[in-house]
Each structure stands twice: as C-alpha cells, then as structure tokens.
C-alpha cells in the first residue's frame, strides 16, 4: 500500500469533498501539523511514497533521507521556495503544485489588510471590546495610487479590485500582459526606482527569489512616499524586518499589513507582532472554504495522476513521472 504524508493544516482542518477524493485512493495516510522545520520533517520521511506539503522545509537533507522510497512531492499551493527544487530535480523527484486556485482569496485578503490599516480597524475593535468609545480618523483609499509588484494571477486580481475602489494602479513585472493592462487601466512602471516615490500603497505579489529577498529594505524604503502603506501577502522574506520596523517607528512607513513573516510561526517577541502600525495575520490569505477546496482537490488530483504514471495537472520541474511501481 502506498503511504502518503500530509502536513498542511488547512487541508486537514477544512471539511470538503477533497477528503473523500483522498480516501478513494486507498492509500495509507499519515498526518502531521505543519509547517515543519527540517528536523521535524526528517523524523517523518524515509518510509513514505509521497508528500502533500504546505510550507515545510523540504531541504536536500530531507530529500536524501526520503529517497529512494519518495516518488512525488505534491505542493498544496503555489509557492515552492521552501522546497529545494534543484535537489528534487537531481534526484528525479517530480514537484507538483496548484497554480490558479487561490488568487481570488489572496487578493481579497490584501484589501482586508489595506482597509483595516486605512480605517484603524484593530484600534477601534480593541477599544469597543474594552467598553471604550475611542476614535481615530482614518483615510479613504479612493483616489490613492497603488503599486502592484508582481502582475501574475494574484496581482491582476488586486489591480481589478483597486480600480473598482477608484484607485490609480501602477504595475511592475518583468513579464507584462499588455492586453490586461490596457483593459484595466494599469500603468506599467519600468523600474522600481521610478515606482517607489509614486505610490500611496505598495502591494507585494512577487515570488521569493535571490532577486526579491529583502527587496523592501532601508534603501528602497527611503525612496518611498512618506507614510506609505505596505501590504504583503507574498512571502515574509521579501521585506527586511528590521528595516520595516525602523520605517514604522519613524513614520516613513505609515502602516504594514502582512499575512507572512520571515519566520513562521514567529517567536512571541517578533518585533512586528505588537507594533501599533502593523497588522499581522497568521498566513491565512488563501484559507477560505472555497480556496481550500480548490487547492486540495487539485493537489490530490495531481498526486493521483502522477502515482498512476500519468501527467499531472501542473508540475514545477522537468522530471519524468515515475512509472507505476
């Protein structure tokens, strides 16, 4: 019997047809509560045929222990920066993923954070829960300029919603969809140096890579409009935490709304958790019933196809699907 380890908690905790689809395979299912660090996942691999993973640290060391029994990694989601894809490719392990399933809910979450910062929502909720009637004057987002960094599926959904809110939209991406930009009145900005000083709101939707790590740092923050609002529903490592804290302290950054941190789960002393100008949600941007069902169904279907020796719906690396054992 094939053994599959599932670590993603939203898959496990959210009811839906994906559970029946997985059960119909007849595989032996093992579960763990991710995201797991290298040491934690090392203790679980070695005798499993496949992984359904979230943001667990699938390092070269993990893959070396998992082989030769491990045949397939099926990522629940689109970000594969926690997986050593190069090592998986060298070892002949296909890495599958689920593009196109969570862009709606992540875009909505970006606006949740944006509006909460603009209207001082946490402050007002805390006050009324304490029986107080304290008020702060907020801001409209109508008429403001938003810069969307990364015009993929999620970035496009953010741009569409921004236009509906009456915002001016700037876009930055190496790969430009001119037809979409024209249809939705998105202005292309050719360089980040030209973008930073123009935006009232900057929303991050780029993949984590060597080029984007610490993209938002002291140097780039100094070029931004004073009081800029930053939104991060991408990866925590895209911003340099210490520099963002300094920007918040000085008022150069008016607010930081993030669904991701550089360390997850964070230490209780993480400087962003209690900063008065920061809102942190626990990486739940794609955690809606609708999105979980789409992600989980595609994730299981990917694995079912690959385990049967067939082409999956979406694959990250160019590795042949192993024949049926």
C-alpha positions in Angstrom: 0.0 0.0 0.0 1.2 3.5 -0.9 1.9 5.8 2.1 1.3 9.5 1.8 2.3 12.1 4.4 0.1 15.2 4.6 1.4 18.2 6.6 -0.8 21.1 5.5 -3.3 22.0 8.3 -5.9 23.8 6.2 -6.3 20.7 4.1 -6.8 18.6 7.2 -9.0 21.0 9.1 -11.4 22.2 6.4 -14.3 19.9 5.6 -15.0 19.2 1.9 -15.0 16.7 -0.9 -11.2 16.6 -1.0 -11.2 14.2 1.9 -13.4 11.8 0.0 -11.3 12.1 -3.0 -8.2 11.3 -1.0 -9.9 8.4 0.8 -10.9 6.9 -2.6 -7.3 6.3 -3.5 -6.9 3.6 -0.8 -3.6 5.0 0.2 -2.4 4.9 3.8 -2.5 8.5 5.0 -0.1 9.8 7.7 -0.6 13.3 9.1 1.5 16.0 10.8 0.8 19.6 11.7 2.9 21.9 9.6 4.7 24.0 8.7 7.5 21.7 9.8 11.2 22.7 10.1 13.9 20.4 8.7 14.4 18.5 11.9 10.7 17.8 12.3 10.2 16.5 8.8 13.4 14.5 8.8 11.8 12.4 11.6 8.8 11.6 9.4 10.3 10.7 6.0 12.0 7.6 4.8 9.1 5.3 4.5 6.6 7.4 2.6 5.9 7.3 -1.1 4.6 10.8 -1.5 4.3 14.2 0.4 1.4 16.6 0.3 3.1 19.5 1.8 2.5 23.2 2.7 5.3 25.5 3.7 7.5 22.8 5.2 11.3 22.8 4.8 11.9 20.2 2.2 15.7 20.5 2.0 18.3 18.4 0.3 18.9 16.6 3.6 15.2 15.8 3.8 15.1 14.5 0.2 18.2 12.4 0.8 16.6 10.7 3.7 13.2 10.4 1.9 14.8 8.7 -1.1 14.6 6.1 -2.6 11.1 5.4 -1.5 9.8 9.0 -2.0 8.4 9.2 -5.6 6.5 12.5 -5.7 6.0 15.8 -3.9 2.6 17.4 -4.3 2.7 21.0 -3.1 -0.6 22.4 -1.7 -0.3 25.9 -3.1 1.9 27.8 -5.5 5.0 28.9 -3.5 7.8 26.4 -3.7 10.6 28.5 -2.1 10.6 26.1 0.9 11.3 23.1 -1.4 14.8 22.5 -2.7 13.6 22.1 -6.2 17.1 21.7 -7.7 17.8 18.9 -5.3 14.5 17.2 -6.1 15.2 17.5 -9.8 18.7 16.0 -9.4 17.1 13.1 -7.5 14.4 12.6 -10.1 11.5 13.6 -7.8 8.7 15.5 -9.6 7.4 18.5 -7.7 3.7 19.3 -8.4 1.8 22.4 -7.5 -1.6 24.1 -7.8 -1.5 27.4 -9.7 -4.7 29.3 -10.4 -6.6 28.3 -7.3 -6.1 30.9 -4.7 -5.7 34.3 -6.5 -9.2 35.5 -5.6 -9.0 34.9 -1.9 -5.4 36.3 -1.6 -6.4 39.4 -3.4 -9.4 39.8 -1.1 -7.1 39.4 1.9 -4.8 42.1 0.5 -7.7 44.5 0.6 -8.7 43.3 4.1 -5.3 44.4 5.4 -5.3 47.6 3.3 -8.7 48.8 4.5 -8.1 47.7 8.1 -5.0 49.9 8.2 -6.7 52.8 6.4 -9.6 52.8 8.9 -7.6 51.9 12.0 -9.8 48.8 12.4 -7.7 47.0 15.1 -7.6 50.1 17.3 -11.4 50.6 17.1 -12.2 47.0 17.7 -9.9 46.8 20.7 -11.5 50.0 22.1 -15.1 48.9 21.8 -14.3 45.4 23.3 -12.9 47.2 26.3 -16.1 49.2 26.6 -14.4 52.3 25.4 -15.6 54.7 22.7 -12.2 55.9 21.3 -11.9 57.1 17.7 -9.2 57.7 15.3 -9.6 59.5 11.9 -8.8 57.2 9.0 -8.3 57.6 5.3 -10.2 56.7 2.2 -8.4 54.6 -0.4 -10.4 56.2 -3.2 -8.2 58.3 -5.3 -5.0 56.9 -3.9 -2.2 55.3 -6.0 -1.5 51.7 -5.5 1.6 50.0 -6.9 1.2 46.2 -7.5 4.6 44.5 -7.6 4.1 41.2 -9.5 1.3 41.2 -12.1 0.6 37.5 -12.1 -2.8 36.0 -11.2 -2.9 37.5 -7.8 -1.5 40.9 -8.8 -4.1 41.1 -11.6 -6.9 40.4 -9.2 -5.6 43.1 -6.8 -5.4 45.5 -9.8 -9.1 44.8 -10.8 -10.3 45.4 -7.2 -8.2 48.5 -6.9 -9.8 50.0 -10.0 -13.2 49.2 -8.5 -12.2 51.2 -5.4 -11.3 54.2 -7.6 -7.6 53.8 -7.2 -4.9 54.7 -9.7 -3.0 51.5 -10.4 0.7 51.2 -11.2 2.1 47.8 -12.1 5.6 46.3 -12.2 6.6 42.9 -13.6 9.3 41.6 -15.9 6.6 39.8 -17.9 3.9 42.3 -18.9 0.4 41.4 -20.1 -0.3 44.5 -22.2 -3.8 43.5 -23.1 -4.8 43.1 -19.4 -3.1 46.4 -18.5 -5.0 48.3 -21.3 -8.3 46.7 -20.4 -8.0 47.6 -16.7 -6.1 50.9 -16.9 -2.9 49.7 -15.3 0.1 51.8 -16.0 3.4 49.9 -16.4 6.3 51.3 -14.5 9.6 50.2 -15.9 11.8 50.4 -12.8 11.4 50.1 -9.1 13.2 53.4 -8.5 10.5 55.1 -10.6 7.8 53.3 -8.7 8.7 53.8 -5.1 8.1 57.5 -4.8 4.7 57.5 -6.6 2.7 55.0 -4.6 0.5 55.6 -1.6 0.1 51.9 -1.2 2.5 49.1 -2.3 1.2 45.6 -2.5 3.7 42.8 -2.9 2.9 39.8 -5.1 6.2 38.5 -6.3 7.8 35.1 -5.8 10.6 34.8 -3.2 14.0 34.5 -5.0 17.5 35.8 -4.7 16.4 38.9 -6.5 13.4 39.6 -4.4 14.7 38.7 -0.9 14.9 41.9 1.2 13.5 43.9 -1.8 11.9 46.2 0.7 14.8 47.4 2.8 16.3 50.6 4.2 17.4 51.7 0.7 14.1 51.2 -1.0 12.0 52.5 1.9 13.9 55.8 1.9 12.7 56.3 -1.7 9.1 55.7 -0.9 6.5 58.4 -0.2 6.4 59.3 3.5 3.5 57.5 5.2 3.3 54.7 2.5 1.2 51.7 3.3 2.8 48.3 2.6 0.8 45.1 2.0 2.5 41.7 1.9 0.5 38.6 1.0 3.5 37.0 -0.7 6.5 36.0 1.5 7.9 37.4 4.7 11.5 37.4 3.4 10.7 39.8 0.7 10.9 42.5 3.3 13.8 43.1 5.7 12.1 43.0 9.0 14.5 45.2 11.0 14.2 47.9 8.3 10.5 47.8 8.1 10.3 48.2 11.9 12.6 51.2 11.7 10.4 52.7 8.9 7.3 52.2 11.0 9.0 53.8 14.1 10.0 56.8 12.1 6.7 57.2 10.3 8.3 56.8 6.8 6.0 53.7 6.6 2.5 54.6 7.7 1.4 51.0 8.1 2.4 47.5 7.3 -0.3 44.8 6.7 1.2 41.3 6.3 0.0 37.8 6.1 3.5 36.4 6.2 6.6 36.7 8.3 10.3 35.9 7.8 9.9 33.1 10.5 6.7 31.1 10.7 5.4 30.5 13.3 7.1 33.5 14.8 8.7 33.8 18.2 6.4 35.7 20.7 9.0 38.5 20.7 8.9 39.1 17.0 9.0 42.9 16.6 6.1 43.1 14.1 3.5 41.3 16.2 2.6 44.1 18.5 3.8 47.1 16.6 0.9 49.7 16.7 1.3 50.5 12.9 1.4 46.8 11.9 -1.3 44.2 11.3 -0.2 40.6 11.1 -2.4 37.7 10.2 -1.2 34.1 10.5 -0.7 33.2 6.8 -4.4 32.7 6.2 -4.7 34.7 3.0 -5.7 31.6 1.0 -7.5 29.9 3.8 -11.2 30.1 2.8 -13.5 27.2 2.3 -13.7 27.9 -1.5 -9.9 28.2 -1.9 -9.1 25.2 0.3 -11.4 23.0 -1.7 -9.9 24.2 -5.0 -6.3 23.8 -3.8 -6.8 20.5 -2.0 -8.7 18.9 -4.9 -6.1 19.9 -7.4 -3.3 18.8 -5.1 -4.9 15.3 -4.7 -5.7 15.1 -8.4 -2.1 15.9 -9.2 -0.9 13.2 -7.0 -3.4 10.6 -8.2 -2.4 11.2 -11.8 1.3 11.0 -11.0 1.1 8.0 -8.8 -0.7 6.2 -11.7 2.2 7.2 -14.0 0.2 9.9 -15.8 0.9 13.6 -16.5 -0.2 15.8 -13.5 -2.2 19.0 -13.9 0.8 21.2 -13.0 4.4 20.5 -12.4 7.3 22.7 -11.3 10.3 20.8 -12.5 11.1 18.9 -15.7 11.3 15.4 -14.2 9.6 12.4 -15.8 6.7 11.0 -13.9 7.9 7.7 -12.4 6.3 4.5 -13.8 3.8 2.7 -11.6 5.6 0.6 -9.1 
